[in-house]
């Protein structure tokens, strides 16, 4: 037991050191951790074996849920056709292409086993690409597409894998049954995710204690996955849908204190889980290589080149093909090209297609999926070329993580695809100005409803008007120039008194006024988001500013 504790502490130390190195060098932490795991795998000492059931049950749900919380339901809906094209169409095409190639060029494997391999390597794990893309200033639309694809393609791949394994072990396959099964699992997963999200919405509306709210938050991905799996539908899709809905609802149904705490908790969960996952990927080298002794080198090389070639080449071909289809088919990237369509509905440019093509890193879901292959068929025979399929998957994961992960940032910068930070900053300042104006309007209403000291009202009004002027100035910096303290100075009712002195009725009225103004500002930001004027990423930045201010007001109330 002490050895396990020492191993865990050493892993945390490696994760921290390599993350610090990634921050300094700009290299993706995912690639560095995978390489570290590879180095450790060939050194003497204990290795951690990847147990697919543990990964699928306890690691994948929180990672998917956290990614969904930070995604945008509205943005994914705007780009739904391209997301569906990549998360369903491309996954299916990759599975069939790899399956056909394995059936033709790998003796004795068979189509079903090849499709199982294709389904395992088809889903992307965009953690490395998004981490680098965020630093490189990847445009919001491309981030949305990569996030949406990564959230939804796991369910498609795991369903195809299940069908292929059933065909390989039993020797029977029905296309109609496979299609019906996929539709049933997808629809059921969608409903399961919606049901869990609605329950969470009710619980969060009833609870105000941040600790209780965040206990529910940590339990939600496991509840969604359990409901999906117990009802024999896609638990992974249920987790993704629940996360998208809960993330969309979070600004309305939680307090600022709960959001600040949840953000810190999920950042830590993400950091540790992703670190352990990428280290674990590297450490699987020896178990995977151990079973290759029975295969000729030419067979191994051919299978690896075939699988890797399909993964790397089919993605850009698919993007080019779907981009060039007529708009009437409604399947090309970006949706219809009718006049007056929004920017998010336009066709993707060539440089954007290159970036999306190189964002197809694979990760732990691929390894967890391929490790679920049974050892034997229903007839008692060994599963066709299981060890070879494991090795092909492992090579694809390592090559894409290390190769695409390291080169993704330079490619984005070389192509000049990055978004202009000044545009996003200007938009956030416009939203801040609108929120300040909403706060002033609410203040006018409060003047006639509450007995608030005139000096406090005047100070609060002057603060809001000052913010409004600054945010309306061209070229205003994208920062909360008024800190939470600045915005409440002169309006907290203390007037230089000992802050530990008991709060009187006047001070309580001032604090109630400040909270009402913050609520009005937050509601205005939500109106901007719901109207499509403010991206969710910018909403989270501005909401965080209000949450910190709300925490300051609440702290003063407790003094």
C-alpha positions as CSV (number, residue, x, y, z in Angstrom):
1,X,0.0,0.0,0.0
2,X,2.8,2.4,0.8
3,X,4.4,1.6,-2.6
4,X,1.1,2.6,-4.3
5,X,1.0,5.8,-2.3
6,X,4.6,6.6,-3.3
7,X,3.8,5.8,-6.9
8,X,0.8,8.2,-6.8
9,X,2.8,11.0,-5.3
10,X,5.6,10.5,-7.9
11,X,3.0,10.7,-10.7
12,X,1.6,13.9,-9.3
13,X,5.1,15.4,-9.1
14,X,5.7,14.4,-12.7
15,X,2.4,15.9,-13.8
16,X,3.2,19.2,-12.0
17,X,6.7,19.4,-13.4
18,X,5.7,18.7,-17.0
19,X,2.7,21.1,-16.8
20,X,5.1,23.8,-15.6
21,X,7.4,22.9,-18.5
22,X,4.5,23.1,-20.9
23,X,3.6,26.5,-19.7
24,X,7.1,27.8,-20.2
25,X,7.8,26.2,-23.6
26,X,4.3,26.3,-25.2
27,X,4.4,22.5,-25.8
28,X,1.2,20.5,-25.1
29,X,1.3,18.9,-21.7
30,X,-0.6,15.9,-23.1
31,X,2.3,15.1,-25.5
32,X,4.9,15.6,-22.8
33,X,3.1,13.3,-20.3
34,X,2.6,10.6,-22.9
35,X,6.3,10.7,-23.8
36,X,7.1,10.6,-20.0
37,X,4.9,7.5,-19.7
38,X,6.7,5.9,-22.6
39,X,10.1,6.5,-21.0
40,X,8.9,5.1,-17.7
41,X,7.4,2.0,-19.4
42,X,10.9,0.8,-20.5
43,X,12.5,1.4,-17.1
44,X,12.5,-1.2,-14.3
45,X,9.7,-0.8,-11.8
46,X,6.0,-1.2,-11.4
47,X,3.6,-0.2,-14.1
48,X,-0.1,0.6,-13.9
49,X,-2.3,-1.6,-16.1
50,X,-5.1,0.0,-18.0
51,X,-8.4,-1.5,-17.0
52,X,-11.0,-0.4,-19.6
53,X,-14.0,-0.8,-17.3
54,X,-12.4,1.5,-14.7
55,X,-11.5,4.1,-17.4
56,X,-14.9,4.0,-19.0
57,X,-16.8,4.2,-15.6
58,X,-14.6,6.5,-13.5
59,X,-12.4,8.6,-15.8
60,X,-14.2,9.2,-19.0
61,X,-17.5,10.5,-17.5
62,X,-16.0,13.4,-15.4
63,X,-13.6,14.4,-18.3
64,X,-16.5,14.5,-20.8
65,X,-18.8,16.3,-18.3
66,X,-16.2,18.9,-17.5
67,X,-15.6,19.5,-21.3
68,X,-19.3,19.8,-21.8
69,X,-19.7,22.3,-18.9
70,X,-17.1,24.6,-20.6
71,X,-18.7,24.2,-24.1
72,X,-21.5,26.2,-25.6
73,X,-24.9,24.6,-26.2
74,X,-25.9,27.5,-28.5
75,X,-22.7,27.4,-30.5
76,X,-22.8,23.7,-31.0
77,X,-26.4,24.0,-32.1
78,X,-25.4,26.7,-34.6
79,X,-22.7,24.3,-36.0
80,X,-24.8,21.1,-35.5
81,X,-24.5,19.9,-39.1
82,X,-20.7,20.0,-39.2
83,X,-20.5,18.5,-35.7
84,X,-22.9,15.7,-36.7
85,X,-20.9,15.2,-39.9
86,X,-17.7,14.7,-38.0
87,X,-19.0,12.9,-34.9
88,X,-21.2,10.4,-36.8
89,X,-20.4,10.4,-40.5
90,X,-16.6,10.5,-40.2
91,X,-16.6,8.0,-37.3
92,X,-18.6,5.6,-39.4
93,X,-16.5,6.2,-42.5
94,X,-13.2,5.6,-40.5
95,X,-14.6,2.4,-39.0
96,X,-15.6,1.0,-42.4
97,X,-12.4,2.1,-44.1
98,X,-10.1,0.6,-41.5
99,X,-12.3,-2.5,-41.4
100,X,-12.1,-3.0,-45.2
101,X,-8.4,-2.4,-45.2
102,X,-7.7,-4.9,-42.4
103,X,-10.0,-7.5,-44.1
104,X,-8.0,-7.1,-47.4
105,X,-4.4,-6.9,-46.2
106,X,-4.2,-8.6,-42.8
107,X,-4.6,-12.4,-43.2
108,X,-7.2,-14.0,-40.9
109,X,-8.4,-10.8,-39.2
110,X,-11.8,-10.4,-41.0
111,X,-14.1,-7.5,-41.6
112,X,-15.7,-7.4,-38.2
113,X,-12.4,-7.3,-36.3
114,X,-11.2,-4.6,-38.6
115,X,-14.3,-2.5,-38.0
116,X,-13.8,-2.9,-34.3
117,X,-10.3,-1.5,-34.7
118,X,-11.6,1.3,-36.9
119,X,-14.3,2.2,-34.3
120,X,-11.6,2.3,-31.5
121,X,-9.3,4.7,-33.4
122,X,-12.1,6.8,-34.9
123,X,-13.1,9.1,-31.9
124,X,-10.9,12.1,-31.3
125,X,-9.7,13.3,-27.9
126,X,-9.3,17.0,-28.5
127,X,-7.7,17.9,-25.1
128,X,-4.2,18.4,-26.6
129,X,-5.5,20.3,-29.7
130,X,-7.7,22.6,-27.6
131,X,-5.1,23.3,-25.0
132,X,-2.6,24.4,-27.7
133,X,-5.4,26.0,-29.8
134,X,-6.5,28.2,-26.9
135,X,-3.0,29.6,-26.5
136,X,-2.7,30.1,-30.2
137,X,-6.0,32.1,-30.3
138,X,-8.0,29.5,-32.3
139,X,-11.3,31.1,-33.5
140,X,-14.4,30.4,-31.4
141,X,-16.1,28.6,-34.2
142,X,-13.3,26.1,-34.7
143,X,-13.1,25.5,-31.0
144,X,-16.8,24.8,-30.9
145,X,-16.5,22.3,-33.8
146,X,-13.6,20.5,-32.2
147,X,-15.3,20.4,-28.8
148,X,-18.7,19.3,-30.2
149,X,-17.0,16.5,-32.2
150,X,-15.1,15.3,-29.2
151,X,-18.1,15.2,-27.0
152,X,-20.4,13.3,-29.4
153,X,-18.2,11.0,-31.4
154,X,-17.4,8.7,-28.4
155,X,-21.0,7.4,-28.3
156,X,-20.9,6.7,-32.0
157,X,-17.6,4.8,-31.8
158,X,-18.5,2.7,-28.8
159,X,-21.8,1.7,-30.4
160,X,-20.1,0.7,-33.6
161,X,-17.5,-1.2,-31.6
162,X,-20.2,-3.1,-29.7
163,X,-21.9,-4.2,-33.0
164,X,-18.5,-5.2,-34.6
165,X,-17.4,-7.2,-31.5
166,X,-20.8,-9.0,-31.5
167,X,-20.4,-9.8,-35.2
168,X,-16.8,-11.0,-34.7
169,X,-17.6,-13.2,-31.7
170,X,-20.9,-14.7,-32.9
171,X,-20.2,-14.7,-36.7
172,X,-23.5,-13.0,-37.5
173,X,-24.3,-9.4,-38.5
174,X,-27.5,-7.6,-39.5
175,X,-27.2,-4.1,-40.9
176,X,-30.8,-3.3,-40.0
177,X,-30.3,-4.4,-36.4
178,X,-27.1,-2.4,-36.2
179,X,-28.8,0.8,-37.4
180,X,-31.8,0.3,-35.1
181,X,-29.4,-0.3,-32.2
182,X,-27.4,2.8,-32.9
183,X,-30.6,5.0,-33.2
184,X,-32.0,3.5,-30.0
185,X,-28.8,4.0,-28.0
186,X,-28.4,7.6,-29.3
187,X,-32.0,8.6,-28.6
188,X,-32.0,6.9,-25.2
189,X,-28.7,8.6,-24.3
190,X,-30.1,11.9,-25.3
191,X,-33.2,11.4,-23.1
192,X,-31.2,10.1,-20.2
193,X,-28.9,13.2,-20.3
194,X,-31.9,15.5,-20.5
195,X,-33.6,13.8,-17.5
196,X,-30.4,14.0,-15.3
197,X,-30.0,17.7,-16.3
198,X,-33.6,18.5,-15.3
199,X,-33.2,16.8,-12.0
200,X,-29.9,18.7,-11.4
201,X,-31.6,22.0,-12.3
202,X,-34.3,21.4,-9.7
203,X,-31.8,20.5,-7.0
204,X,-29.5,23.5,-7.7
205,X,-32.5,25.8,-7.6
206,X,-33.5,24.5,-4.1
207,X,-30.0,24.5,-2.6
208,X,-28.0,27.6,-1.9
209,X,-25.0,26.1,0.0
210,X,-22.0,26.1,-2.4
211,X,-20.7,22.9,-0.8
212,X,-23.9,21.0,-1.4
213,X,-24.3,22.3,-4.9
214,X,-20.8,21.2,-5.8
215,X,-21.3,17.8,-4.3
216,X,-24.2,17.4,-6.8
217,X,-21.9,18.7,-9.6
218,X,-19.3,16.1,-8.9
219,X,-21.9,13.3,-8.8
220,X,-23.8,14.4,-11.9
221,X,-21.5,12.7,-14.6
222,X,-21.6,9.4,-12.8
223,X,-25.4,9.6,-12.3
224,X,-25.8,10.3,-16.1
225,X,-23.5,7.5,-17.1
226,X,-25.1,5.0,-14.7
227,X,-28.6,5.9,-15.9
228,X,-27.5,5.4,-19.5
229,X,-25.7,2.1,-18.9
230,X,-28.4,0.7,-16.7
231,X,-31.1,1.4,-19.3
232,X,-28.8,0.0,-22.1
233,X,-28.4,3.2,-24.0
234,X,-25.3,5.4,-24.5
235,X,-24.0,6.5,-21.1
236,X,-21.3,8.6,-22.7
237,X,-23.8,10.6,-24.7
238,X,-26.0,11.0,-21.6
239,X,-23.0,12.5,-19.8
240,X,-22.3,14.9,-22.7
241,X,-25.9,16.0,-23.0
242,X,-26.3,16.5,-19.3
243,X,-23.1,18.6,-19.2
244,X,-24.1,20.8,-22.0
245,X,-27.5,21.5,-20.5
246,X,-26.2,22.0,-16.9
247,X,-23.4,24.3,-18.3
248,X,-26.0,26.3,-20.2
249,X,-28.2,26.7,-17.1
250,X,-25.4,27.4,-14.6
251,X,-25.6,31.2,-14.7
252,X,-29.3,31.1,-13.9
253,X,-29.6,28.4,-11.3
254,X,-26.5,28.8,-9.1
255,X,-25.0,31.5,-7.0
256,X,-21.7,33.3,-7.7
257,X,-20.1,31.5,-4.7
258,X,-21.2,28.1,-6.1
259,X,-19.8,28.9,-9.5
260,X,-16.5,30.1,-8.2
261,X,-16.1,27.0,-6.1
262,X,-17.2,24.7,-8.9
263,X,-14.8,26.3,-11.4
264,X,-11.9,25.6,-9.0
265,X,-12.9,22.1,-8.3
266,X,-13.4,21.1,-11.9
267,X,-10.1,22.7,-12.9
268,X,-8.3,20.5,-10.3
269,X,-10.3,17.4,-11.4
270,X,-9.4,18.0,-15.0
271,X,-5.8,18.7,-14.3
272,X,-5.2,15.5,-12.3
273,X,-7.3,13.1,-14.4
274,X,-5.9,14.3,-17.7
275,X,-2.4,14.1,-16.3
276,X,-2.8,10.5,-15.0
277,X,-4.6,9.5,-18.2
278,X,-1.7,10.6,-20.5
279,X,0.9,9.1,-18.2
280,X,-1.2,5.9,-18.3
281,X,-1.3,5.9,-22.1
282,X,2.5,5.9,-22.3
283,X,2.9,3.2,-19.7
284,X,0.9,0.7,-21.8
285,X,3.8,0.1,-24.2
286,X,5.0,-3.2,-22.7
287,X,1.6,-4.9,-22.3
288,X,0.8,-4.0,-25.9
289,X,4.1,-5.0,-27.4
290,X,4.3,-8.3,-25.5
291,X,1.7,-10.0,-27.7
292,X,3.3,-9.2,-31.0
293,X,5.8,-12.1,-31.1
294,X,3.5,-14.3,-33.1
295,X,3.2,-11.8,-36.1
296,X,5.7,-11.3,-38.9
297,X,7.2,-7.8,-39.0
298,X,5.7,-7.2,-42.5
299,X,2.2,-7.9,-41.1
300,X,2.7,-5.6,-38.1
301,X,4.1,-2.8,-40.3
302,X,1.3,-3.2,-42.9
303,X,-1.4,-3.1,-40.3
304,X,0.1,0.0,-38.5
305,X,0.6,1.9,-41.8
306,X,-2.9,1.1,-43.0
307,X,-4.6,2.2,-39.7
308,X,-2.5,5.3,-39.3
309,X,-2.9,6.2,-43.0
310,X,-6.7,6.0,-42.8
311,X,-6.8,8.1,-39.6
312,X,-4.5,10.8,-41.0
313,X,-5.8,11.0,-44.6
314,X,-9.5,10.3,-44.3
315,X,-10.2,13.2,-42.1
316,X,-9.0,16.0,-44.5
317,X,-10.6,14.1,-47.4
318,X,-13.9,14.0,-45.5
319,X,-13.7,17.7,-44.7
320,X,-13.0,18.6,-48.3
321,X,-15.8,16.3,-49.5
322,X,-18.5,17.5,-47.1
323,X,-17.4,21.1,-47.8
324,X,-17.9,20.8,-51.6
325,X,-21.3,19.1,-51.5
326,X,-24.3,21.2,-52.7
327,X,-26.0,23.3,-50.1
328,X,-29.3,21.6,-50.8
329,X,-28.0,18.4,-49.3
330,X,-27.6,20.1,-45.9
331,X,-24.6,18.0,-45.1
332,X,-21.7,20.2,-46.1
333,X,-19.6,21.8,-43.5
334,X,-21.1,25.1,-42.2
335,X,-24.7,24.5,-43.3
336,X,-26.7,26.3,-45.9
337,X,-25.2,29.2,-47.8
338,X,-28.3,31.2,-48.3
339,X,-28.0,35.0,-48.5
340,X,-28.1,36.7,-45.1
341,X,-27.0,33.6,-43.2
342,X,-25.0,34.2,-40.1
343,X,-21.2,34.0,-40.1
344,X,-21.4,30.7,-38.3
345,X,-23.2,29.2,-41.3
346,X,-20.6,30.1,-43.9
347,X,-18.4,27.5,-45.6
348,X,-15.1,26.9,-44.0
349,X,-12.0,28.3,-45.7
350,X,-9.1,26.1,-46.8
351,X,-6.9,27.1,-43.9
352,X,-9.6,26.3,-41.4
353,X,-10.0,22.8,-43.0
354,X,-6.3,22.2,-42.6
355,X,-6.5,23.2,-38.9
356,X,-9.5,20.9,-38.3
357,X,-7.7,18.1,-40.2
358,X,-4.7,18.4,-37.8
359,X,-6.9,18.6,-34.7
360,X,-7.8,14.9,-34.7
361,X,-5.6,13.7,-31.8
362,X,-6.7,10.4,-30.3
363,X,-6.6,9.6,-26.6
364,X,-7.6,7.3,-23.7
365,X,-11.1,6.6,-25.1
366,X,-9.4,4.7,-28.0
367,X,-7.2,2.6,-25.7
368,X,-10.1,1.9,-23.3
369,X,-12.3,0.8,-26.2
370,X,-9.8,-1.5,-27.8
371,X,-8.9,-3.1,-24.5
372,X,-12.6,-4.2,-24.1
373,X,-12.1,-6.7,-27.0
374,X,-12.8,-10.2,-25.6
375,X,-10.0,-12.7,-25.5
376,X,-12.2,-15.4,-27.2
377,X,-15.2,-15.7,-29.5
378,X,-18.4,-17.4,-28.5
379,X,-17.1,-20.6,-30.1
380,X,-14.0,-20.5,-27.8
381,X,-11.5,-19.5,-30.4
382,X,-9.1,-16.6,-29.9
383,X,-10.5,-13.2,-30.9
384,X,-9.0,-12.5,-34.4
385,X,-5.6,-10.8,-34.1
386,X,-6.5,-9.1,-30.8
387,X,-2.9,-8.2,-29.9
388,X,-2.2,-6.7,-33.3
389,X,-5.3,-4.6,-33.1
390,X,-4.2,-3.3,-29.7
391,X,-0.8,-2.4,-31.0
392,X,-2.3,-0.5,-34.0
393,X,-4.5,1.5,-31.7
394,X,-1.6,2.3,-29.4
395,X,0.5,3.6,-32.3
396,X,-2.3,5.8,-33.6
397,X,-2.8,7.3,-30.1
398,X,0.9,7.9,-29.5
399,X,1.6,9.3,-32.9
400,X,-1.3,11.7,-33.0
401,X,-0.8,12.9,-29.4
402,X,2.9,13.4,-29.8
403,X,3.0,14.4,-33.4
404,X,-0.1,16.4,-34.0
405,X,-0.2,17.7,-30.4
406,X,3.3,19.2,-30.7
407,X,2.9,20.6,-34.2
408,X,-0.7,21.9,-33.9
409,X,0.2,25.3,-32.4
410,X,2.9,26.2,-35.0
411,X,0.5,25.1,-37.8
412,X,-2.3,27.4,-36.4
413,X,0.1,30.3,-36.2
414,X,1.7,29.7,-39.6
415,X,-1.7,29.6,-41.3
416,X,-2.8,32.8,-39.5
417,X,-6.1,31.3,-38.5
418,X,-6.0,32.7,-35.0
419,X,-8.8,35.1,-33.9
420,X,-8.1,38.7,-33.3
421,X,-8.1,39.2,-29.5
422,X,-9.1,42.8,-30.0
423,X,-12.4,41.8,-31.5
424,X,-13.3,39.6,-28.5
425,X,-12.1,42.3,-26.1
426,X,-14.3,45.0,-27.8
427,X,-17.3,42.7,-27.6
428,X,-16.8,42.1,-23.9
429,X,-16.6,45.8,-23.3
430,X,-19.8,46.4,-25.2
431,X,-21.4,43.7,-23.0
432,X,-20.0,45.3,-19.9
433,X,-21.4,48.7,-20.9
434,X,-24.8,47.1,-21.5
435,X,-24.7,45.4,-18.1
436,X,-23.7,48.7,-16.4
437,X,-26.7,50.4,-18.1
438,X,-29.0,47.7,-16.9
439,X,-27.6,48.2,-13.4
440,X,-28.3,51.9,-13.6
441,X,-31.9,51.2,-14.7
442,X,-32.3,48.8,-11.8
443,X,-30.9,51.4,-9.5
444,X,-33.6,53.9,-10.6
445,X,-36.3,51.4,-9.7
446,X,-34.7,50.6,-6.3
447,X,-34.7,54.3,-5.4
448,X,-38.5,54.3,-5.1
449,X,-38.7,50.8,-3.5
450,X,-36.1,50.8,-0.7
451,X,-35.0,53.3,1.9
452,X,-31.3,53.6,1.0
453,X,-29.1,56.4,2.2
454,X,-28.7,59.1,-0.4
455,X,-24.9,59.2,-0.2
456,X,-24.7,55.4,-0.8
457,X,-27.0,55.6,-3.8
458,X,-25.0,58.5,-5.2
459,X,-21.7,56.7,-4.8
460,X,-23.1,53.5,-6.4
461,X,-24.5,55.5,-9.3
462,X,-21.3,57.4,-9.8
463,X,-19.4,54.1,-9.9
464,X,-21.8,52.6,-12.5
465,X,-21.7,55.7,-14.6
466,X,-17.9,55.7,-14.5
467,X,-17.8,52.1,-15.7
468,X,-20.2,52.9,-18.5
469,X,-18.1,55.8,-19.8
470,X,-14.9,53.8,-19.7
471,X,-16.4,50.7,-21.5
472,X,-17.9,52.9,-24.1
473,X,-14.6,54.5,-24.9
474,X,-12.9,53.2,-28.1
475,X,-9.9,51.0,-27.3
476,X,-10.9,50.5,-23.6
477,X,-8.8,47.7,-22.1
478,X,-10.5,44.3,-21.8
479,X,-10.3,44.1,-18.0
480,X,-12.5,44.9,-15.1
481,X,-10.8,48.3,-14.4
482,X,-13.1,48.6,-11.4
483,X,-12.3,45.9,-9.0
484,X,-15.0,44.5,-6.7
485,X,-13.6,46.7,-4.0
486,X,-13.6,49.8,-6.2
487,X,-17.2,49.2,-7.2
488,X,-18.4,48.9,-3.6
489,X,-16.2,51.6,-2.0
490,X,-18.4,54.3,-0.7
491,X,-21.6,52.3,-1.0
492,X,-21.2,49.7,1.7
493,X,-22.4,51.9,4.5
494,X,-19.3,51.6,6.7
495,X,-18.1,55.2,6.2
496,X,-14.8,54.3,7.7
497,X,-16.2,52.5,10.7
498,X,-14.8,49.3,12.1
499,X,-15.9,46.7,9.6
500,X,-16.4,44.3,12.5
501,X,-19.1,46.5,13.9
502,X,-22.7,45.2,13.7
503,X,-24.5,46.0,10.5
504,X,-27.4,48.4,10.8
505,X,-30.6,48.7,8.7
506,X,-29.0,51.2,6.4
507,X,-26.0,49.0,5.6
508,X,-28.3,46.0,5.0
509,X,-30.3,48.1,2.5
510,X,-27.2,49.2,0.7
511,X,-26.0,45.6,0.4
512,X,-29.4,44.5,-0.9
513,X,-29.2,47.3,-3.4
514,X,-25.8,46.2,-4.6
515,X,-26.9,42.6,-5.0
516,X,-30.0,43.7,-7.0
517,X,-27.7,45.7,-9.3
518,X,-25.4,42.7,-9.8
519,X,-28.5,40.5,-10.6
520,X,-29.6,43.1,-13.2
521,X,-26.2,43.1,-14.8
522,X,-26.1,39.4,-14.9
523,X,-29.5,39.1,-16.4
524,X,-28.5,41.6,-19.2
525,X,-25.4,39.4,-20.0
526,X,-27.7,36.4,-20.2
527,X,-30.0,38.2,-22.6
528,X,-27.0,39.0,-24.8
529,X,-25.9,35.3,-24.7
530,X,-29.4,34.0,-25.5
531,X,-29.7,36.4,-28.3
532,X,-26.5,35.2,-29.9
533,X,-24.6,38.4,-29.3
534,X,-22.2,37.1,-26.6
535,X,-20.3,33.8,-26.8
536,X,-20.5,31.5,-23.8
537,X,-16.7,31.8,-23.3
538,X,-17.0,35.6,-23.0
539,X,-20.1,35.2,-20.8
540,X,-18.1,33.1,-18.4
541,X,-15.4,35.7,-18.2
542,X,-17.8,38.5,-17.4
543,X,-19.9,36.4,-15.0
544,X,-16.7,35.6,-13.1
545,X,-16.1,39.3,-12.6
546,X,-19.7,39.7,-11.2
547,X,-19.3,36.6,-9.1
548,X,-16.1,38.0,-7.4
549,X,-18.0,41.2,-6.8
550,X,-20.9,39.4,-5.3
551,X,-18.6,37.5,-3.0
552,X,-17.2,40.8,-1.8
553,X,-20.7,42.1,-1.0
554,X,-21.6,38.8,0.7
555,X,-18.4,39.0,2.8
556,X,-19.2,42.5,3.9
557,X,-22.7,41.3,4.9
558,X,-21.2,38.7,7.2
559,X,-18.9,41.2,9.0
